[in-house]
Amino acid sequence: MTQQRHYLMCRPEYFAVEYAINPWMDPGAGADRDLAVSQWESLKTAYEQLGHKVSLIDPIEGLPDMVFAANGALVVGGRVYGAKFAHKERAAEGPAYLAWFEANGYQKRMAPTFTNEGEGDFLTLDDFILAGTGFRTDPTAHAEAQEFLGRPVITLKLTDPRFYHLDTALFPLDGRNIAYYPGAFSQGSQEVLRHLFPDAVIATVQDAEVLGLNAVSDGTNVVVSAQAADLSLELKRRGYEVVPVDLSELLKAGGGPKCCTLEIRE
């Protein structure tokens, strides 16, 4: 039986594309907030129908990217390592998420010294945490997180600006294996991934370009972009239940299912 997960999400009440801080964002393209809310609601419903718990943080006017809850913190063993955003447009999100955890009784919290964007660049497996750097997260934050969380942290370097966070290029299938797109990483990091995960699911560039790897797996079910056709077929071939969701409006800001989902590991 699939173990229940606990996810923190933020309704895109104030979603908009008002600035460009990644290659996906074009303020001139426009964004349909009502459609973004409807698509987000479908994602939330998918989690609840799978038996997972969803908690909500209140959106804050003036923070259009707050919907991307994964960036707000990293939570492992009930310890909350907060986020410190690279861009001023999102700076207020870090304290807002840390305040939610304080209000909800999480005693072991840390406001970070170094720039990091939560689960955007930290992905947790059973025995270690994979950590991205190259565009947003300072590698020094990897060491800080390791010290605070008491989990080994393995650094991976991202080299393609389209995949500005680790969670746009890789996701854990379960506690032991992953899916990823090799072209997003430096040669050395590709070698590390091949060594650690010889049986990984390798995504095509086409699926990576629709943020198919910005997916959420509970070890049995994989909530994935509906546009990631080849990846979905391979996941089914491997025995996973695929739950497709369409977040095309949020994709305009460079986000997918995982971006909207912060996992709370008690």
N, C-alpha and C positions, 0 to 999 in steps of 0.2 A: 504494500500500500504506500502511496506517495505521502511523504511527510508534509504536514501543513507548513507553509511559509508565512511570514509576516512581512507585509510590504507597506511602506509609507509613500503616499502619492499626494499630488497637489493639483487641484482642478485648474484648468487653464482659463480662469475667469478674466485675466488681463493679458492673455496671449496676443502677441503682435510681433512683427519683424521690423523693429525700429532702428536697428543698427546692424553692422556686419562684423562679427568677430570670428567667423569661420567661413570656409568657401561655399557653404550651402546657403548662406544668408544673403538676400537681396531685398533691401527695404523698398525698392521700387516695384517689386513683384506683387505686393499685397498679400494679406492673410485673412482668411475667413474665420473669425473667432468662434462663431456658432458651430461651424463644421469641426473646428479643432476640439471644442467641448464634446460634441457628439461622438467623435472618434475616440477621444480619451475615455468617455463613459463606457464605450464598448470594450476597451482594454480593461478597465476596472471590473466590469461584469464578467469578463473572461476569467480573471483571477478568482473571483468569488464563486463562479460555477465550478472551478477546479478544486474548491474547498479551502482556498487560502484566505487569510485574514488581511484586510486592507484598512489601514489607518489613514487619516487625512490631516494634512497641515493646511491652515488657512492661507489662501493666496494673498499677496500684498500688492496693492496698486502701485504701478511704477516699476515692477519687477516682472517683465513679460516672460522671462525664461525660468521663472520659479517652478513652472510645471515640470522641469527636468530635475525631478527629485533626487535621482541617482547622484547628482553632483554635490548634494548638500552635506554628505558625511560618509564615513565608513564605520559600520557597526559590526564588531566581531566579539563574541563572548560577552555581550552586554556592555562592552566598552565602546564609547563613541568618540571617534577621531574626527574632529570637525574639518570643514573646508575653508580654504583661503583662496579666493578666486583670482585668476590672472588678470582679468579685465575689470575696469572700474564699473562698467555697466552692471555687473553681477555681484559686486563686492558685498552688498547688504544681505545677500542670500545666506552666506555662511553663518553670521550671527543669528539669523532668523531660524534656521534649522537647528542650531545648537540650543536656542531658547525653547524650541518644541521639545527636545529631548529632556531638558531640565524640567520643564513643566510636567512632563509625563514620567518623572521619577527615575530617570537614568542618572545614577550618582557618579559613575566613572566616565567623565567627559574630559576632553582636551581640546582647547583652542589651539590650532597649529601655529608653529612659528614660521613654517615655510609654505610656499604656494603649493596647493594641491586642490583637486576638484573631485574629491570623494570617490564614489564608485565609478565615476567616469574613467579614472585611471587606476583604480584598485579593484581587482577581481579575486574573490576568495575561493579557494579550493580546500580540500580536507586538511592537507599538511602544510600549505604555504599560500602566500598571496602573490599574485602576479601584478606588477606595477608598471604603468606606462610613463614614459617621459619623452620629450622631444618638442612638444608644443605648449603644454599647459602646466604640467606638474613638475616642480623642482625635484631632481633626484635626491636631494638632501631630505625631502619629506619622506622618501621611502625608508630611510634609516630611522627617522623620527617615529613613523608609524610602527615599524618593527619593534622599537623599544617600548612604545606605549601598549601595543596589542599583544606582545609576546609571541608573535608568529613570524616565521621566516618570510622575508619579502624578496622577490626576484625581480630585478629591473629589466625591462624590455624597452628598446628605443623605437619610436615611431618616426617614419621618414616621409610619409605622404601626407600633405596638409589636409586632404579630404578626410583623413582618419586621424583627427586631432586629439581624440581620446582613445584609450585602449578599448573601451566598450563599443567603439564603432568598428573594430577590426577583429574582435575575439570575444567569445563567451564560453563559460564553463557549461559543458553538457551535464556534468554531475561533479562529484568531488574529486574525480580522478582523471577526467578527460575534457577536451575542449574542441571547439570549432574555431577556425581562424582563416584569415586571408594573408598569405605570406608576403605579398607585395607591399603591405603596409609597414613592414618592419625592416630594420637594418639587417645586413647579412649575418652579423654576429647573433642578433636576436632570433633570426630564423633558425640558426643552428641550435640555439638553446631550446627553442620550441620543438624542433625535430627530435632532439635528445630526450626531452621530458615527456613528449606526447607522440610516440611513434604511430599510434592508431587514431590520431586526430582526424576530424572531418575537415577537409580542405575546401574552402569556398572559392568560387570563381570570382573574377573581377566584376562580372555583371551583377552578381548577388551582393557583393560588397558595396557597389555603387548605389544600391537602393537601401543601404544600411540593413541588409539582411542579417548581419552579425550583431546588430544591436538587439539581441534577443534575450529572452528569459526562460531558463529551463529549471524545472523542479526535479530533474532526474528521470522523469517519465514523459512529461508534457513539455513541449517547446512552444512558447508564444513568440511568433516570428512575423516579420513583415510579409504581408500577402503578396508583395511583388517579388519576393525571393524564391523563384520557382525551382531552380536547380537545387538549391540548398534544402528546400522543403522535401524534395524527392529523395535526396540522400539521407536526410534525417529519418524519413519513413522507412527507407531501406535498412537503416540501422536499428529499427524497432521503436523509435520514438513516436509519440502521438503529436502531430503538428496542429497547432492552433493558430491559424492565420488571422492577422488583424491589419486593418488599413489605417495608418497614421500619416497619410500623405500630406495633410495640412501641417502637422508638426515637423515633417521632414523639411519643410521650407526653412526651419531654424536649425536643421542638422540633428533632429532628434527622432528616436524610434521607441519601441516598447521598453527597452532597458533604460533609456534616458529618463523615462517617466516613472521609474520604479527603484526605490531605495529599499534594499532588503535589510530587515532588522534581525540580526542573529543574536538571540538572547544568550 
